[in-house]
């Protein structure tokens, strides 16, 4: 018998992760969401994966447009992460945000540590999520430290930790 969802969620919270905002476009429609379920998959070809809740509106835009941009958030972008995670006024997430446009047309989040612009190559249903596999077509690299998430709160890097 599998463990309950609350135990599973709190246990996964003990895994420190980076924080991303996944953006996508389909024609004139753009959308974005905060996600921490992101990983590199392959070097040749360059593939990444994101796990998206089946109910996420961004997933529909990814499916229609067959693109996504994985924006790795920098330290200090926690308010932006919260804005893109909140379901309240979801369709206003980009208001006041001046985004450049990636080659696929997906928005590039300003100030991100890096942005990986991807064409979708596969999608796999997995429980209440969809695993989205994207081939990285272009990257934009910024500077700074990453925004991290651990045990329910945002964190930063500690100088010399683990040395």
N, C-alpha and C positions, 0 to 999 in steps of 0.2 A: 504494500500500500504506500503510495507516494506521500511525502510530507505535505502539510497544508501551505497555502500560498503565503501567509504572513511569515511563517518560519523561513520559507524559501527566500522571500524578499529581504528579510533582515539578515540572513546569512550571506546573500550575494552583496549586500551593502558593506560587508567586510572586505570586499575586493576593491582596492583603490583603482579608479578609472579616470581617464581623461574625459572631457565633456565636449560634445560636438553639437553643432546645429546643422541639420540636414536640410538643404534647400532643393527645390525642384521647380521646373516650369513645364507647362503644356500650353503652347500658344501664348496667349496673354495672361494666363492664369499662373500665379506663383504661390508657393506655400513653403512653410518650413516648420521644423520641430526640433526640440532638444532631444538628443539621444546619447546614451553612454555605451550602448551595445554596438560597438564598432571595432573592427579588427582588420589587419592586413591578411590576405588570403594567399597570394602568390606574387612572386617577383616577375616571372615570365609566363604569361603576360602579367602586367601589373593589375592585380585584382584586390578589391576591398569588399567587406561585407558590413551591412547594417541590419539590425533586427528592428522591425517596425510593427507596432501594434496594428492588428487588422482593422481596428476602428479609427486609426489615425487618418485625418483628412489629407495629410501630406502624402501618405501611401497612394492614394488615388491619383494625385498629380504625378507621382513617380511612375505609376503604371501607364498613365496616358502619354506622358512626355518621354518616357524611356530614358530619363536622365536623373542625376542627382549630383549635388556638390556637398562634400563632407567638409565642413568648416571646423577645424580644430580650435577651440576657444583658448584665449590667452588669459593669464592671471588678471583678475580685475573685471572680467566679463560676466560675473555671476548674475548681475541684474538682467543682462541680455538672455542668459540661459533660462532664468526664471520666466521671462516674458514669453519665450518660445515654448516653454513647457506648460504654461497655463492654458486651460481651455476657455477661460474668461476672455471674451473679445478676441478670440483666436484669429479672426480675419483682419485684425489690425496690427499683427505682429511686425509688419514691415513699416508701419507709419513712423515717420521721422527718422528712418534709417536710410542713409545714402549708400546703396549697394552698387558696386560695379557688377557687370554681367560676365559670367564665365562663357567659355566657348560654346557650351551646350545651351546657354540661355539661362541657366540657373543663377540665382543671386549669389554673389560673394559677400560674406559678412565682413564689414570693415573692422580692422584691428585683429582679425583672426591670426593665430599663430601660423596656420597653413590652411590652404583650401585645395581639395582634391576633386577635380571636375571629372565626372564619370558618365559613361554610357552604360545603361543597364544591359547585362548579358544573361542574367538568370534571376528567377524569383522562386523561392521554395516555401510552401506553407509549413509551419512548425508550431503546433499548438495554437495559442492565441496570437501569434506573431507571424510575420513573413520575413524570411531571410532574403535580403536584396543584395545581389552580387553586381558590383560595378567595375568596369574596366577603366582605369585611370587614364584619361586622355591628355590632361594638362594639370599642372600644379602651380600654385602661387605660395611662396614662402614668406613669412613675416619674421619678426624677432620677438624675443621675450621668453617668459616662462609659461608653462601650461596651466590651465585651470583644472584642478583635480577635484574629485568627489569621493568621499569616504564616510561611511557610517552616518549617512543622512545630512552631511554638510560639505560645503566647499572648503578646499584646502589649497595651500601653496606648497612649493618646494621648500624644504629646510636645508640650508647650506651645510654641507658636510655630513648630512644624515647617512647612516649606514656605512661610514668609513671607518 
